[in-house]
Amino acid sequence: MSRSSATVFASLAVIAALVNAIYILPEWEQAVVTQFGRPVGSPIVKSGPHLKVPFIQRVRRFDKRILNWDGYPNQIPTKDKKYIMVDTTARWRITDPLLFLQTVQTEAGARMRLDGILDAATRDVISSRNLVEAVRNSNKILDELKARAGKEVAPGGEEEEIVGEIEAVTVGRESLSGMIIARGKAGLKEFGIELIDVQLRHISYEASVEAKVYERMISERQRIAQKIRSVGLGERSKIQGKIGKDLQKIDSEAYRRAQEIEGEADARAIAIYARAMNSDPSFYEFVRTLEAYKKIPPGSRMILSTDSRFLELMRRR
Amino acid sequence: MAESWDESKKRHPDWLRTLAAKFHAGPGFERRFLLLFTCAAGALALATSVYTVEPSEEAVVLRLGRYVSTEPPGLHMRLPFGVDRVTKVKTKVILQEEFGFRSSGEDGTRTTYGNDDLKSESLTLTGDLNVANVEWIVQYQISDPKKYLFNAREVLKNLRDISQSVLRRVVGDRIVSQVLTTGRVEIAEEAQRLTQEVLDRYDIGVRIVTVKLQDVNPPESVRPAFNEVNAAKQEQEKVINQAEREYNTVIPEAMGKAEQTIRNAQGYATAAVNRAEGDAARFRVVLKAYQASSRVTRSRLYLETMEALYGRMEALTIIDKGASGVLPVYMQGKDAAPAGDNK
């Protein structure tokens, strides 16, 4: 080997060592440096260029960002024996890369642990409660129902009623995920994993149950439709009854009013007559009788007694 | 093989030879070569150190892996040879995610694919344990490119997962009829608010612009039953309207008639009083005159009346006071009239 080639070789080796000694951590990564498999120092989380002992030390990189976990949809029976498919997702993060490296080594390994722990947690939490707890978050529906029951509903306004009873929820969807998170968190801590969140992404009826649910929905709707129609007919009867009632009321009130008016007038007339006539009752009688005589229709026949005053002079012979 | 090799040798010997000649031409050439090399390297450095950011973007600059700055649109410099790395993020663009359906094609017309994946994406349990097909869109914007890039690995997937979870939660708190009809806006608003809350908790630099419900339907096989309910509602309204119409025709008329009755009574009252007043006035006047010479007037009035009366009679029978037992043979029907005077 010539001298010059030895120099070239040496300089190449130095360059290689330098290149190997520098490693760059981007913003989204953290790393553990190991020396022959043994971790050296604390994990490196600061981004930017870093130095290590070339060739001897190895850098193991881990993601620093929020990572996803996608659960496989599980068929879980609820406490009220309803078979549902529960699809969960979770977000997690490697918080202790060293522990992570020691216990699960890679993300794939971590996912396996997540699968095990979260599936079990989901199963435990869901199956120990009724279906509604996983569907509803609060008793909002019930509250609204109660509020509505208090008020008198305008006719025709309440047509779409809830059929069947609404079970009250004691826990609710949010809290269920909270419980799953709590259980998961405890289990995952020893792997250097922080569980950020578990979401119940999708809850659906199991395929075989679905058909039955649809049947129930159909019959429910039909019941509602029937009720709506009946309410309509009932309303019609009410209105017709109201017509009768109002008619009677209007008629009778008018009659009453008319009678009152006429009666008052009659009374006044009587008073007026009386006042006038009282000044000379005998004259009134006389004049009024004569008036009445005048009204005897013409062409009548009449029989007079001889002691009629009219014939007085005749009698006097 | 050998032949082609020879051929290529034959074809290229000229420039090979000239190059070799140039190499041996001396220091003049070497200097030129060095100059050329430096120029090329300089040009390359310059080219890689200039970059543009489009109006809809912002650029996040990493220097040796470390965040340095976020640059606005325009022309910018960076350190060449991979020292500065630039990631452009479309922060001004409003992006859209679709759930339960996918827009297809460039023209944006919508087609809904019936594949199982999408069906399961839209099927949602309502609070009364019914099922509804809910399709919705989420429009969002990257509000913080730094967080967007560095805080989560799959931002879009997170967004989709959260949106689904939140929407189901919101729908789960409502009954199916509310979901299908009146609750749409409220659901969208609540979903938007809650989704944003969760995203803020993850701190991944995404802002939800809007959540909008698209088609919300009952499942295919249940749809006729839902339509029946709608039909029943129409029917109900129709029946009620008819009854109202009847009411509106009958009652106003009756009220008019009642008014008429009352007016008639008032008319009667006025007439009766007026008549009484008139009669009374007349009586008083007559009485006054009568009292002036009562005897004469009385007789005159009596006689005149009788005269007129008897004059109008068809027959006048006079019976002696002593005669009794006379059959009232003349008295027939309407002709009957009381006889005699009153005094």
Contacts between the chains, C-beta under 8 A, distances in Angstrom:
chain1	res1	chain2	res2	distance
A	24	B	64	5.2
A	24	B	65	4.2
A	25	B	65	5.3
A	26	B	62	6.3
A	26	B	65	4.0
A	26	B	66	7.9
A	27	B	62	6.4
A	27	B	65	6.7
A	27	B	66	6.8
A	27	B	67	5.2
A	27	B	149	7.3
A	27	B	150	4.5
A	28	B	149	7.4
A	28	B	150	5.1
A	28	B	153	7.4
A	29	B	65	7.8
A	47	B	62	7.9
A	47	B	65	5.1
A	47	B	66	4.5
A	47	B	67	6.9
A	48	B	63	7.8
A	48	B	64	5.5
A	48	B	65	5.5
A	48	B	66	3.8
A	49	B	64	4.6
A	49	B	65	7.0
A	63	B	153	6.1
A	64	B	150	7.7
A	65	B	150	6.5
A	65	B	151	5.8
A	65	B	152	5.1
A	65	B	153	4.6
A	66	B	151	6.1
A	66	B	152	3.9
A	66	B	153	6.8
A	66	B	158	6.9
A	66	B	202	5.9
A	66	B	204	6.8
A	67	B	152	7.8
A	67	B	153	5.5
A	67	B	154	7.8
A	68	B	153	7.2
A	68	B	154	5.4
A	68	B	157	5.4
A	68	B	158	6.6
A	68	B	161	7.2
A	89	B	161	4.3
A	89	B	165	7.4
A	91	B	152	7.7
A	91	B	158	6.5
A	91	B	202	6.7
A	131	B	129	6.8
A	132	B	127	7.9
A	132	B	129	7.0
A	135	B	125	4.9
A	135	B	126	7.7
A	135	B	127	6.6
A	135	B	129	6.7
A	135	B	172	4.4
A	136	B	127	5.0
A	136	B	172	4.9
A	136	B	173	5.5
A	137	B	169	5.3
A	137	B	172	6.2
A	137	B	173	5.2
A	138	B	173	5.8
A	140	B	127	7.8
A	140	B	173	4.9
A	140	B	174	7.6
A	141	B	127	4.9
A	141	B	128	7.3
A	141	B	173	6.7
A	141	B	174	6.8
A	141	B	175	5.9
A	155	B	240	7.7
A	156	B	236	6.4
A	156	B	237	7.1
A	156	B	240	6.2
A	159	B	233	5.9
A	159	B	236	6.7
A	160	B	177	4.1
A	160	B	181	7.9
A	160	B	229	7.2
A	162	B	128	5.7
A	162	B	175	5.5
A	163	B	128	7.6
A	164	B	128	7.1
A	166	B	127	7.1
A	166	B	128	6.3
A	166	B	175	7.9
A	173	B	169	5.3
A	173	B	172	6.2
A	174	B	169	7.0
A	196	B	202	7.0
A	197	B	198	7.4
A	197	B	201	7.6
A	197	B	202	7.5
A	199	B	161	5.9
A	199	B	162	6.4
A	199	B	164	7.9
A	199	B	165	3.7
A	200	B	165	6.1
A	200	B	168	7.4
A	200	B	169	8.0
A	201	B	161	5.6
A	201	B	164	5.0
A	201	B	165	5.0
A	201	B	168	7.5
A	202	B	120	6.6
A	202	B	121	7.8
A	202	B	164	6.4
A	202	B	168	6.7
A	203	B	125	5.8
A	203	B	168	7.0
A	204	B	120	6.6
A	204	B	123	5.5
A	204	B	125	6.8
A	204	B	131	7.7
A	205	B	125	7.7
A	205	B	131	7.1
A	210	B	131	7.5
A	213	B	129	7.6
A	213	B	130	7.6
A	213	B	131	6.3
A	214	B	131	7.3
A	214	B	219	6.2
A	214	B	221	5.1
A	214	B	222	5.2
A	217	B	130	5.3
A	217	B	131	7.0
A	217	B	176	7.8
A	217	B	218	7.2
A	217	B	219	7.8
A	217	B	222	4.7
A	217	B	225	6.8
A	218	B	221	7.7
A	218	B	222	5.6
A	218	B	224	7.9
A	218	B	225	4.2
A	219	B	225	8.0
A	220	B	130	7.6
A	220	B	225	7.9
A	221	B	222	7.1
A	221	B	225	3.6
A	221	B	226	5.6
A	221	B	228	6.3
A	221	B	229	5.1
A	222	B	225	5.9
A	222	B	228	6.4
A	224	B	229	5.3
A	224	B	232	7.6
A	225	B	225	7.7
A	225	B	228	4.6
A	225	B	229	4.6
A	225	B	231	7.2
A	225	B	232	3.8
A	226	B	232	7.3
A	228	B	229	6.7
A	228	B	232	4.1
A	228	B	233	5.6
A	228	B	235	7.6
A	228	B	236	5.0
A	229	B	232	4.9
A	229	B	235	5.7
A	229	B	236	6.1
A	231	B	236	6.1
A	232	B	232	7.8
A	232	B	235	6.1
A	232	B	236	3.1
A	232	B	237	7.3
A	232	B	238	7.7
A	232	B	239	4.2
A	232	B	240	5.8
A	233	B	239	6.2
A	235	B	236	7.4
A	235	B	239	7.1
A	235	B	240	4.7
A	235	B	243	6.8
A	236	B	239	4.9
A	236	B	240	6.3
A	236	B	242	7.0
A	236	B	243	4.1
A	238	B	243	8.0
A	239	B	240	7.2
A	239	B	243	3.7
A	239	B	244	6.2
A	239	B	246	7.2
A	239	B	247	5.4
A	240	B	243	6.0
A	240	B	246	7.0
A	240	B	247	8.0
A	242	B	247	6.6
A	243	B	246	6.5
A	243	B	247	5.2
A	243	B	250	5.3
A	243	B	251	6.6
A	246	B	247	7.8
A	246	B	251	5.4
A	246	B	254	7.3
A	247	B	250	6.6
A	247	B	251	7.1
A	247	B	254	5.2
A	250	B	251	7.3
A	250	B	254	4.7
A	250	B	255	5.6
A	250	B	257	7.9
A	250	B	258	4.7
A	251	B	254	6.6
A	251	B	257	7.7
A	251	B	258	6.4
A	253	B	258	6.6
A	254	B	257	7.2
A	254	B	258	3.2
A	254	B	259	7.4
A	254	B	261	4.3
A	254	B	262	5.6
A	255	B	261	6.7
A	257	B	261	7.7
A	257	B	262	4.9
A	257	B	265	6.9
A	258	B	261	4.9
A	258	B	262	5.5
A	258	B	264	6.8
A	258	B	265	3.4
A	259	B	265	7.3
A	261	B	262	7.0
A	261	B	265	4.1
A	261	B	266	5.5
A	261	B	268	7.5
A	261	B	269	4.9
A	262	B	265	4.9
A	262	B	268	5.2
A	262	B	269	5.9
A	262	B	272	7.5
A	264	B	269	6.6
A	265	B	268	6.5
A	265	B	269	3.1
A	265	B	270	7.3
A	265	B	271	8.0
A	265	B	272	4.3
A	265	B	273	5.4
A	266	B	272	6.0
A	268	B	272	7.5
A	268	B	273	5.2
A	268	B	276	7.0
A	269	B	272	4.6
A	269	B	273	5.7
A	269	B	275	6.9
A	269	B	276	3.6
A	270	B	276	7.6
A	272	B	273	7.0
A	272	B	276	4.0
A	272	B	277	5.7
A	272	B	279	8.0
A	272	B	280	5.1
A	273	B	276	5.5
A	273	B	279	6.5
A	273	B	280	6.1
A	275	B	280	6.9
A	276	B	279	7.4
A	276	B	280	3.4
A	276	B	281	7.7
A	276	B	283	4.9
A	276	B	284	5.7
A	277	B	280	7.8
A	277	B	283	6.6
A	279	B	284	7.0
A	279	B	287	6.3
A	280	B	287	5.5
A	280	B	291	7.4
A	283	B	287	5.8
A	283	B	290	6.1
A	283	B	294	7.9
A	284	B	283	6.6
A	286	B	298	6.7
A	286	B	301	7.5
A	286	B	302	7.8
A	287	B	283	7.4
A	287	B	286	6.9
A	287	B	301	7.2
A	289	B	342	5.7
A	290	B	301	6.0
A	290	B	302	6.8
A	290	B	305	4.4
A	293	B	305	5.4
A	293	B	306	7.4
A	293	B	309	5.2
A	294	B	305	6.4
A	294	B	308	6.9
A	294	B	309	6.9
A	296	B	309	6.2
A	296	B	312	7.6
A	296	B	337	5.6
A	297	B	334	7.5
A	298	B	312	3.8
A	298	B	313	7.8
A	299	B	312	7.0
A	299	B	313	7.5
A	299	B	314	4.7
A	299	B	335	7.5
A	300	B	312	7.6
A	300	B	313	5.8
A	300	B	314	6.6
A	300	B	334	7.6
A	300	B	335	5.1
A	300	B	336	7.8
A	300	B	337	4.6
A	301	B	313	6.5
A	301	B	314	5.6
A	301	B	315	4.5
A	301	B	316	7.6
A	301	B	317	7.3
A	301	B	330	5.2
A	301	B	331	7.2
A	301	B	332	8.0
A	301	B	335	4.5
A	301	B	336	7.7
A	301	B	337	7.0
A	302	B	310	7.1
A	302	B	313	5.0
A	302	B	315	7.3
A	302	B	316	5.3
A	302	B	317	7.1
A	302	B	337	5.5
A	302	B	339	5.8
A	303	B	316	7.9
A	303	B	317	4.4
A	303	B	318	7.6
A	303	B	319	6.0
A	303	B	328	7.4
A	303	B	330	6.6
A	303	B	331	7.8
A	303	B	339	4.6
A	304	B	316	6.5
A	304	B	317	6.9
A	304	B	318	4.9
A	304	B	319	7.2
A	304	B	339	5.6
A	304	B	340	6.6
A	305	B	318	7.7
A	305	B	319	5.9
A	305	B	320	7.8
A	305	B	321	5.6
A	305	B	339	6.6
A	305	B	340	5.6
A	306	B	318	6.2
A	306	B	319	6.9
A	306	B	320	5.0
A	306	B	321	4.8
A	307	B	321	4.8
A	308	B	340	5.8
A	308	B	341	5.7
A	309	B	302	7.5
A	309	B	341	5.4
A	309	B	343	5.8
A	310	B	303	7.5
A	310	B	306	4.9
A	310	B	310	7.7
A	310	B	341	6.6
A	311	B	318	6.9
